[in-house]
Amino acid sequence: MFGIGGTELFIILVIALIVLGPNKLPDLARMLGKAMGDLQRATNDLKREIDIAGEHRSDSATPNADDSNNETEKVSSETSSETKDQGGDNKQGAD
């Protein structure tokens, strides 16, 4: 947690208790908890938006990838049929 060990956290809490007093410390802890909760929700919302945008991109990219795969297969089959045709015409015999 933020690179702070248990001892350091305890010292920070004791100093906060001395500086703020026992009456203000619970209010400060409540405000800090609410702020951290709001930050967590904002972070989760941002992550969700990024995930949705990524899914949208991958969905729109998928048909293009399929089209290019189909085109590659078409060219490959044409090339192999041409190669077979040329192989029959260029027979060389051993003399």
N, C-alpha and C positions, 0 to 999 in steps of 0.2 A: 504494500500500500504506500505509494509515493516514496519508497525507499526509507520510510521511517519505521524504526523498530518500536517495540513496546515501551522501552524505557524512555525514548525520546517523546513518544506520544503522551506518556504520563507526566513528564516534566512540562510539556506544553499546556496540558490541562490544569496543572497546579498553578502555573503562571497566569493562565486565563482566569482562574478562580480568584487569585489574589488581586489582579488588576480590575476585573469586572465586578467581583463580589457575588455572593450566592443568589442574590435576587435577579441579577441580569443574565447570569449564565444560562439558565433554562430557556429564556427568550432568544438568546443568541443561538443556542443549539437548535431550537425550533426553526429559526430563520435560515440557518445553514442547511438543515435537513430539507426544507422546502426548496431552497435554491438548488441543491444537488438533485432533487427529484425533477425539477423543471429542466435542468441541464440533461439529465438522463433521458427524459421524454423527447427533448429536442434532438438529441443524438440519435435515438431510435427512429424518429420521424425522418431524419436526414438519411440514415442507412436504408430505410424502407424506400424512399424516393430514388436513391441510387440503384437499388435492386430492381425496382420497377423500370427505370430507364434502361438498365442493362438487359432486362428480359425483352423489352420492346425492341432494342437494337438487334438482339440475337434472333428474334422472331422475324424481323424484316430482312435480315441477312440470309436466313435459311433458304428461301426460294431462289435467291441468286446463286447460292452455292450449289443447289440442286441443278439449276440450269447449266452452270459451268461444268458440272460432272457429266450431265447428259451430252453436252457439246464435246467434251473430251472423249467420251465413249464413241460418239459418232465419228470423230476424226480418226480415232484409233482403228475402228473397224474399216473405214475407207482406206486407210493406209495399208492395213494388212491385206485387203483384197487386191489393191494395186500391186503390192509386193508379190503376191501369189501369181498374178497375171504376168508380171515381168519375169518371174522365175521360170515359167514355162517357155518363154520366148528365148531366153539366154542359156539354153543348155549347152554345155561344153563337154565334149567327149575327150577322153584321154587318147592321144595319138601315139 
